[in-house]
Amino acid sequence: MTASVVKATRVPGVPRIHLVSNLPGVNALGDHLRAAGLGPTSARSADALLVLIDRPLDHVEQELLDRARQSVPVLLAGPTVRALPAESPLVDASGLIPGRTTPPYELRLQAGPQGGAIMARSGDFRPRESWVIPEKVADDVERLLLIRHEMSEYPVCTWRPETGLGMFTLGTGASVLGDPAYHRLVGRWLRHCLGVHDAPPVGVGLLGTPDTTAAHHAGLDATEGLELTALCDGGPGRASAHSAGRLPHRVEDPDDLVNDPELGVVVVATPTHTHLEWAGRALEAGKHVVVQAPLCLTTPDADQLAELAAERNLLLAVYPQGRADPGYRALHAAVGRGAIGEPLRLALHRGGLRRPAGTWRDDERISGGQLYDRGAAGVDQVLALVDEPVEWVSASELKRVWHHVSNADHSQLLLGFANGAQAQITVSDLTVAVRPWIEVLGSAGTLILDGAPAAANPDPFGDEQVVSGRHAGRRAAPDDDADGPASLLLATYDGVRTRLPLPAPGPGPGGAAAFYRDLADCLVSGWPLVGYGIEAARPVVAVLEAAVRSAASGGAQVVPL
């Protein structure tokens, strides 16, 4: 059975735009706007015109002015403003007279008097680029985004309703043009100029246990557009961080939560073997569903959930741990830009020497086993690093030390890809020596990501001192994405060794905050939720399911379903 891709419902009234550009890096912007329902369309039928051109517009200027007079907003972005001559009628119509251009540096954007909705859920976007300092701004120009410079605040994004002209002077470099955060700012700018507003906040119900719901609770509290309305986790109430102390109402029966008419979304953070049941019930009740990874235990279960969501036109998303880790983000970006050529061999290690606590996560019947519980994030990361089909899976397990739990003590998973690349994922409660978190060997070099060692295990083995790995003893941590600092080394085969910078951790509770910002953008603004759907979650389940079959047959190679 082939799983269908579930698409989120769109916000009614999303306009369509015509994008005019000659910039080589603008394709990503166009693709993103198209996926959000903002284009493409012809210039004649467009609701708005977006122009990014690095040369004078000449005879086109009058045509653009005529369209603006016909109540079709004309928005000039990137290098367009710099290419206009001072006497251009577009400059006069915009109400913003460009001045000098700054050298490139890291910019901190802030919302202007009319730009609060544009900056909503923008995260920690700090583009490094030059920008144009305006010499004069007309009184009737809306100052949407500002940059503080030399003790003053200057607009970098504007809209003048009287003439239908807007300017956004960022977007001249390839790195900014390719950044999804910039794409969303442009999209919100377009929507603002067309008078399109976000849908009301969506009520969310959170279902799980106190240890699994903690990160989701914090992420939801920090996200504008989502309101944590109901909570069913068997724990005490907690105050909301952004709703003036309003508590979600406590629900004792999970059935009552999934059938609550106030909810638009149900987050399923229950033990893994119940994901199918509760995600299915929530979908049947007409709710969008978020499931904590892994989605479920088998591919037939994943296909069943996908079909339920598709039949009802509902969103089915999976929250994966690990993607927002700054070290992994830097490594993924380096692989993507070809820093090591083609990835050939990958090795991921999780764990250390630790005595399992004996919770449901250590019960093979409930968690699915050690690889499901602690290896799913690694599988997700490997599949994102190697853009090739998995041809075979081989797995092995050891059970020699921790007999008070049913999960394996040490597990190893091997993946073979169609292009000959291979990956090894190790999850262990027996490893004493500290190992790199991720190592990627490529055709032109190697990347090594070392994580910060965790605190010593409070339950040492025998009388010996415990040497803990990066994730050892952290099973009850609220969010693995919130780990400590890491180090990323790039070694190329010409003998050069480089320590690559890591992105700063974003504000809020780690990866949960980033995920829920994307979810809110999808549900209230109509932006696509990319990379979290069944198309990304099902291959992870297929690999883990094949690993269980392989381990049961002595490590034989198994083809994922």
N, C-alpha and C positions, 0 to 999 in steps of 0.2 A: 504494500500500500504506500502510495506516495503522499507525503504530508503537504498540505497546501499552506501557502504563506498567508498569515492573517494580517489584514490591513486595518489600521485604526480608523474609526469614523472621523470624518472631517467636520470642522466647524462650519456651519452654514454661512454663505455669503463671502467666502474667501475669493478675492479678486484675482484676475489674471494680468500678467504684465508682459511687455515686450522689451527684451534686453538687447541693447545695441552696444557692441564692444569689439575692439580689435586687439585686446590684450591676450597673450598666450595662456595666462593662468586663470582665465575667467570661467573655464568650463565647470570647475567644481562649484562655483557660485550658481551658475545656471542650473546644474543638476539638482542642487539643494532646493532652490526656489521652485523648480518643476515638481520635485517630490512633495513639496508643501502645498501644491495646488496653485502656485503663483505664476505659472507660465509653462511652456511658452505659448505665445499666440502672435498673430500678425499685428503690425503697428496700427493698422486701421481699426481693428476690433479690440485693442488693448484698453484696459481700465487705467493703466499707468505706463509711462515710458521710463526705463532705467538706462542711463547712458554712462559707460566707462570707456573713454577714448583718450589716447595720449597725443592727439594732434588737433589742430583747429577744426571746428565744425563747418566753417564757411557757410555755404548756401543752406545747410540743414538748420541753421539757427532760427531762421524765420519760421520754418515748418514746425519746430519745437514750440516756439512761442504761440503759434496758431493753435496747436493741440492744447497747450496750457489754458488758453482762453476758452476752449471748448470743455473745460472742467475735466481734462485729462492730466493729472499731475505729471510733471516732468522732473525727474530726479537725476541730478548730475553727481556722479561719485568718482572716487579714485583720482586719476590724473586729469579728468575732464576739466575741472576748475582751473588747473594750472595751465592748460592748453588754450584757454580762452583769452583773447586780447582784452586789454583793459576797457576798450570802448564797446565791447560786445553787449548787445541788448539783453542777453541772458544774464549777464552780471548785474545789470541795472534791475532786471525783473526779480532777481533773487533777493535783493536787498542786502547783499553781503559783498563788500568790496575786498577782494583778496589782497593780502600784503605779502610780507616775506615768508619764505619757506624755511623751516627749521632743519637741522641735520637729523638723521634718524636717532631715536632713543626710545627707551621703554616708556610707554604712555599709560597713564592711569585715567580711564574714562569715568565720568560721573554724570548722573542724570541732571539735566537742566530743568528749568521751571515747568516745562511741558513734556519732559522726557521720561517720567517715571515708568510708564508702561514699556518703553523701549528697552530700558535697562533691567526689567524684571527677569529674574533667573539667569542673568548673564554670567554668573560665576566670577572667576578671577581672571577675566580677559585683559591681558596687558600686551597689546601689540607693540612691536618694535618697528617704528616707521617715522618718516618725516611727515609734517603736516603744515598747513597754511594758516598763519596768524592773520585774522581779518583786521583790516584797518578801520572799517566802519560797519556797523550792523544796524539796519533800519529798525525803528521802534516796533513795527508790526510783524517782525520776523520771530517765529517761535524758535527758541534756543533749546534744542532737544538733548544733545550730548555736549559736555563741556570738558575742557582740559585746563588745569591750573598751570599757569606759566608766568614766572617772574612776578609773583604776588597778585596776579589777576586771573580771572576766568574768561576763557575765550570759547566760543561755540565751534565745534568741529562737525556738527550735524545740525541742519536747520530745515525749516519749512515755512514758506510764506503763503498763507491761504489766499491772500488778495490776488496774487498773480499765478498761483499754482506751480511755483518753482521751489525745489529743495536742493540743498547741497550737502554732501558728506565727503570731506576731503581725505578720508582714509581709504586704503585699498589700492595703493600704487605698486606694492611689492607682491611677489608670488606667495610668500609665506602668509601674509594677511589675506590675500585673495583665496587661499586654500583653507583657511581656518573656519570650521563650522560656527564658532562663536561670532565671527564677522558676518557670516551668512545670515545668522539669525537677527543680528542688529539691522542688517539691510532689509530683511523681510519685515521686521517690526516697524521700521521707518516707512516702508511702503504702505503697510496696513494703517499706520497713524495718519498718513497723508490722505488716505482714502476713507478715513472715518470708520475703519473696521476694528472692532474691539474684541477682547478675549471673552470667552464664555465664562459664566460664573464658576467659582471654585467648586471642585468635585469632592463629595464626601467619601472618605476612605474607611474601610473596616480592616482591622489588623488581627489576624488569627494565628496563634502559635503558642510558644512557651516563653517564660520570662527571658531566658538566655537568647532565644532566636529572634525575639521581637525588639530587643533593645536598640539595635542599629536602625531598624526600620522606623521605630518610634522617633528617634532623633532626626533621621532624614526627613520624615514627613513633617515634623514640627518646624523644620528649617525651610520648608518649600512653600512659597507663595503659589496659590492656585490649587493646593490640595489641603483638605481639612480632615485631620484624624478625628472621626466622629464616634467610632465604636471600637472597643478593644476586648478581645477574649484571649487571655493568656494565663489566667490563674494567679496573676500577681497583683500587688497593690497598685492603686492609681498613681499616675505621675502627672505633674503639671505640664501643660503645653508651653513651648518656648515662644510661640509667636501669636497666641490667641488670647492674650491678657489673662492667662491662668485658667482658661476654660479647659476642663478635663473631658476626654472622650468618655462616653457613658460605658460603664462596665457591663459586659454581657457574659452570662454564665454558660449558656448553651450555644455551641457553634452554629447550630441550625438557625437560631434567631439572628445571628450576625449576618450570615450569607443571604438571608431573606429580608433584611432590613431595607425598607423602601427609601430611606434617606441616603443610602450608599450607592455610589457609582462604580467604586472599585473595591475589590477584596484582595488583600495581601495574604497569601498562604505561606506561612513560615512554620508550619507544623513539622513533626518528624517525617522523614523522607517517604516512608512507606504509605503515608496517608495523603500525599500530594494529589494523586489521581482522584481520590474521593472528594476532597474539599475543593479542589480547583474545578472539578466537574460539577459539583453542586452549585458553586458560585456562578459558573457560566450558565447553567440551566436556570438560575434565578435572574438572569439578565445583567450580570455584573461584568465589567472588565476585570481581568485577573492578573495579578503579579504573583509569581511563584519563586521562592528562594531556591537557587540552584542546589542540586540538579533538578530538572523539571519533574522527573519521575524515574522509575526503575527499569522500564522496558520501552522499546520503540513502539509496540502496539498501543501502549498507554499514551505515549506522546502523540501518536496519530489520532487516537480517540479524542484527546483534548483539542487538538488542532481542528478537527472536524466540528466539534461542538462550537468552538469560537467562530469558525468560518460561517456556519449555518446561521448564527445569530448576529453576524457582523460585529463581533466583540473583539477587544484587544486581549491577546494572551502574550504576556511578556515574562521573561525570566531575569531575575536579579542575580548576576554572577559576581562572586567575590574575586578580587584580585585585579580586575582591569584598571581600576583607578589608582593603583599603587604607582607613585611617581617613578620608581625604578623601572617597573615594567613598561610604563608609558614611554619612557626615554628609550628603552631597548627596542620596543615595537617600532618607534619612529625611526631609529637608526637602521633597523632591518628594512623598513619600508623605503628608505631613501637609498638603499643599496650600499650601505657602509661596509658590509662584509660579503657582498656579492650574493650568490644564491645560498640560502640556508641548506646545509647538508646533514649535520648531526646536531641534535638538541638534547640537553640533559637538564631536568628539573628535579630538585630535591626538596622535600618537605619533612620536617620533624627533627628529632633528636633522641636523647635517652630520657624517657619519661614513663611513669606509671600511669596508665589510663585511669581516669576518674571513675569510670563505671556508669556513666550516664547512657541515655538512649543512643548517643552517637557512637558508643563502643559496642552496641548490640547489632550484630550482623543482620538479624531479621528486621530490625527497624530502620537502620541507617543505610542498609544495602551493602555494608562492609567498608573496610578502610579506604579503598579506592574511591567509592562513591562519596563518602563523607569528606575526605580530605584531598582527594585527587581530582575531583571534578573541575576545580578552578584551574589546575595545571593543564588538564586536557583542553579546556576552553582557550587557554593562552597559547598552547602549542598549535591548535587549529587556526588561530588568528595569525600566527607567525609563518605558517607554511600553507600557501594557497594552492593545495593539491588534494585530490581525493585520498582517503586512507584505504589502502588495499588490504592490509592485514593487521591484526592485533595479537600480541602474545603477552601473557601475564603469569606471574608466579607469586606465591605467598608463603610466609614462614610463620609458624605458631610454636614457640618454644619457651617463652618466658612469662607472659602476662595471661595466666590461665583463669583469672577471675572475670575476664570479658571474652566475648566470642569473636570480636574483630581480630584480624591478623595482627601480628607484631611488626611485620615488615612486608611491604608489597612492592612489586616492580612491574611496570607496564611498558611494553615496547610497541611502537607504532611504525609501520612501513608505509610510505607514501608512493603515489604513482610515479613520481619522478626519481625515485631511488633515495630520497631523504628519509632519515629515521629519527625517532625521538624516544627518549627513555625518561619515564616519570617514576621517581622513587618516593614512597611514603613510609616513614619508619618511626617506631618508638624504641629502636635499639641502637641508633647511630650515635656514636660518641664524638667522632671527629666532625668539626664544623666544615660544611661543604658549601660551594657557591649555590645560590638560590637558583639561578638559571645560567647555563652556558650554551652559546650558539656558535657552532663551527660553520663557517661559510667558505665559499670558493675564493674569497679575497681577504678574509680575516676572521677574527673571533671576538665575540662579545661575552663578557663575564659580569654578571650581576651578583654582587655579594650583599646579603642582607645583614642587618644588625642583630647580634645574638640576643635572644630573649633572656629574661631573668632565670635564675637557677630554679630547677624543679623543686617544689616544696616537698615532694615525696621521693627522696633519693632511693636508688636501688642498692640494697644492702648498706654497708658502711662506707661506700665509695662516694667521692664527690661527683656530682652530676655535671656533665658538659652538655649544655642545651643548644639545640639548633634554633633557627630563626623563629619557628613556630612552635617549639616545644613548650608544653605547659600552657598553651594559650587557647585551649578548646572552648573555654567559656567566654573568650573575649568578644566584645560586641561587634567588632568589624575588623577583619584581617587587612582591609585597605588602610587602616590607620597605623600601620607598623612604623617603626623608627626609621632612621636614615639608612640609606643604602649607597653603594659605590658601583658605578658602571665603568668598566674598562673596555676600551677598543684596542685590539692588537692586530695590526695589518701585517701582511707577509713581506713588507719592505722593511720591517724592523721597528716601525713607529708604534709607540704605546701612548694612548691618549685617555685621560679621565674625562668622560663626557658629563656635562652638567645635567642635573635632574630638575624637572619642573617642580616648582614650589607646591606643597600640598594646598589644595583649595580650601576655602573656608567651610566650616560645618563639619559634620560627622563623616569624613572620608568618602568612600565610594558610594555610600547610600545617598548622600546629598546630591552628588552628580547624577546618579540614576534617577532620582525623583525629580530633579530639575528637568531632565529630558522627558520624563513621563508627563509632568504638568504641561510642558510645551506641546506635547502631543494632544492631550485631552482638552486643554482650554484654548490653544492657539492653532491647532491643526498641523503642527510640524511633524514630520515622520519620526517614528521611534526606530532608529536604525541600529541593528546589531543585537537586539534583545528579544527578537521574536522566535518563532518555532524554527525558522530556517537556520538560526545559530544554535538553538538549544537541542534540537533533535540529533545532530551529529555527535554531540557530547554524550548523550544517552546511549547512542548506538555503539560508541567506542567502549563505554563502561560495561554495557551489557555483553559485548564480545569478550571483554577482559574476564568477566565472571565465568563464561563458558570455557575460555582458554585455561584459566587456573584450575578448573575442575577436571580438565583433560591433560594435566601435566605440562602446560605451557605451549600446547599446539597452536599454530597460527590459525586465527579465526577471522573470517571476513565480516565486517560490520554490516548489519542489515539496513 
